[in-house]
């Protein structure tokens, strides 16, 4: 599933880095922390590789 915003894509990238061991899991905060626990490496890779052009910085929850 592609990322819906730039913030979501950045969080997925951080979670992916932690899952691969490129950064410490203890450094994760907020959404990236829960993403790392709940998503597979393939799902994170797909979300993190989404193109940023035309994406909003944040998407409202409604």
Buried (B, 14 or more C-beta within 10 A) or exposed (E): EEBBBBBBBBBBBBBBBBBEEEBEBEEBEEBBBEBBEEBEEEBBBBBBEBEEEEBEEEEEEE
